[in-house]
Amino acid sequence: MAANTEAALKILLVDDQQSHRMVLSAELQARGHQVLETDNAESAVRLFVQCRPDAVLLDVEMPEHNGHWAARKMRETEPEGWTPIIFLSGLVGDGDLATGIEAGGDDYLFKPVSPVVLHAKLRAMQRLCSQQRQLVQLTDQLKASNASLQALSVRDPLTGLTNRRGLDVRLDEELRAARRDKQPLTLMLVDVDNFKLYNDTAGHLQGDQCLRRIGQLLGETCRRPRDLAARFGGEEFVILLPGTSHSGAMLFAKGLQKTMRQLALPHPAEGKRCVTVSGGISTCVPDGSTTIESLLSRADAALYTAKSLGRDRFFCFETQADTNTGHAEAGHYDRDQGSSAEMF
Ligand SMILES: Nc1nc2c(ncn2[C@@H]2O[C@H](COP(=O)(O)OP(=O)(O)OP(=O)(O)O)[C@@H](O)[C@H]2O)c(=O)[nH]1
């Protein structure tokens, strides 16, 4: 490349007169630019799409379609991008200039083109182009940062589960969907038993570790795409099971208890063997009067009962069934929606 301040560009040169093209092309190539040439508007648009040049030098007066037409078409192919288009014209009227800019052109060069003016304009376009690229890059970075901030804002840092804020959003969505589709929705409040004792005996850091492990287990237990495990706060978790009936919820809870037993997290307090959890279940096909608060308060009441009955169990508000007494076992173990075993 010759000694100048322009970086090499890929330039699409469109002019129906071969002699003009030859002069300009030679001038541009002497400065190290790569030149793509064509003599008509239609093939110019095709080349523009195929080769994505860095800049376009576009004759205005051409047979068939003129340069303004080509500029319009080029702009249509890059709604979010911007490639500099400089018109080459023998016309000097204000009206022509305005029409060209209106059609998507950025500047005008009047024939015969002065090499000094040509390179000055190319440099100016390059500057604008690189600023625009930086802006696009910054915008992309900003979008990525926003997306990760958004993800962080709904994540509980200790367990990695969805936090209360994320839960509120999902609860609202699932409640609306269940109401609309007339499908059951199960909400469980899961609380670690005797956790104050755990902390008091093993210390808060060890307590955190225990919560992390339980959070992981709950997350892994929620296998269906719309199932959700969330940290409700403190040592309390929420499990949301869309499309899951009373019987399905009991089946899920029993499975969870089994996994907890297999995990056998030791409880550090004297007289205690393993960490257990209790759960309150609320299942309903929501109607117009069902709210997030009413679901949570029924699950909370059921959790209170589970605790009072001796902990290490799940209790269902609507059926008053207890996972440890076998009340709900009479053939109601199909978690799938629409089962004939549903109890509503
Ligand atoms: N380590 C740790 N402890 C927490 C966290 N959040 C809440 N806790 C503790 O969890 C304990 C909950 O105690 P309680 O509400 O009395 O419940 P519990 O001791 O589990 O008793 P039951 O629920 O009746 O079985 C309190 O000591 C809280 O300080 C946390 O993020 N990390």
The ligand as an SDF file (V2000), in Angstrom:
LIG
                    3D

 32 34  0  0  0  0  0  0  0  0999 V2000
  -26.4090  -20.6470   57.5130 N   0  0  0  0  0  0  0  0  0  0  0  0
  -27.4940  -19.9920   57.1810 C   0  0  0  0  0  0  0  0  0  0  0  0
  -28.5150  -19.9450   58.0180 N   0  0  0  0  0  0  0  0  0  0  0  0
  -29.6260  -19.2880   57.6720 C   0  0  0  0  0  0  0  0  0  0  0  0
  -29.7180  -18.6310   56.4420 C   0  0  0  0  0  0  0  0  0  0  0  0
  -30.9410  -18.0600   56.3540 N   0  0  0  0  0  0  0  0  0  0  0  0
  -31.5890  -18.3620   57.5210 C   0  0  0  0  0  0  0  0  0  0  0  0
  -30.7980  -19.1080   58.3180 N   0  0  0  0  0  0  0  0  0  0  0  0
  -31.0710  -19.6330   59.6480 C   0  0  0  0  0  0  0  0  0  0  0  0
  -32.0750  -20.6040   59.6260 O   0  0  0  0  0  0  0  0  0  0  0  0
  -32.5980  -20.7320   60.9180 C   0  0  0  0  0  0  0  0  0  0  0  0
  -34.0660  -20.9790   60.8640 C   0  0  0  0  0  0  0  0  0  0  0  0
  -34.5040  -21.1690   62.1440 O   0  0  0  0  0  0  0  0  0  0  0  0
  -36.0060  -21.4160   62.5160 P   0  0  0  0  0  0  0  0  0  0  0  0
  -36.8890  -20.5320   61.6890 O   0  0  0  0  0  0  0  0  0  0  0  0
  -36.1350  -21.3330   63.9970 O   0  0  0  0  0  0  0  0  0  0  0  0
  -36.3140  -22.8520   62.0050 O   0  0  0  0  0  0  0  0  0  0  0  0
  -35.6900  -24.2430   62.4120 P   0  0  0  0  0  0  0  0  0  0  0  0
  -34.6320  -24.1120   63.4460 O   0  0  0  0  0  0  0  0  0  0  0  0
  -35.2770  -24.9070   61.1410 O   0  0  0  0  0  0  0  0  0  0  0  0
  -36.9070  -24.9700   63.0380 O   0  0  0  0  0  0  0  0  0  0  0  0
  -38.0840  -25.7060   62.2940 P   0  0  0  0  0  0  0  0  0  0  0  0
  -38.3000  -24.9990   60.9920 O   0  0  0  0  0  0  0  0  0  0  0  0
  -39.2490  -25.5780   63.1980 O   0  0  0  0  0  0  0  0  0  0  0  0
  -37.6790  -27.1160   62.0780 O   0  0  0  0  0  0  0  0  0  0  0  0
  -32.2450  -19.4380   61.6630 C   0  0  0  0  0  0  0  0  0  0  0  0
  -31.2780  -19.7270   62.6280 O   0  0  0  0  0  0  0  0  0  0  0  0
  -31.6150  -18.5750   60.5790 C   0  0  0  0  0  0  0  0  0  0  0  0
  -30.5660  -17.7600   61.0630 O   0  0  0  0  0  0  0  0  0  0  0  0
  -28.5910  -18.6710   55.5690 C   0  0  0  0  0  0  0  0  0  0  0  0
  -28.5500  -18.1170   54.4630 O   0  0  0  0  0  0  0  0  0  0  0  0
  -27.4980  -19.3530   55.9780 N   0  0  0  0  0  0  0  0  0  0  0  0
  1  2  1  0
  2  3  2  0
  2 32  1  0
  3  4  1  0
  4  5  2  0
  4  8  1  0
  5  6  1  0
  5 30  1  0
  6  7  2  0
  7  8  1  0
  8  9  1  0
  9 10  1  0
  9 28  1  0
 10 11  1  0
 11 12  1  0
 11 26  1  0
 12 13  1  0
 13 14  1  0
 14 15  2  0
 14 16  1  0
 14 17  1  0
 17 18  1  0
 18 19  2  0
 18 20  1  0
 18 21  1  0
 21 22  1  0
 22 23  2  0
 22 24  1  0
 22 25  1  0
 26 27  1  0
 26 28  1  0
 28 29  1  0
 30 31  2  0
 30 32  1  0
M  END
$$$$
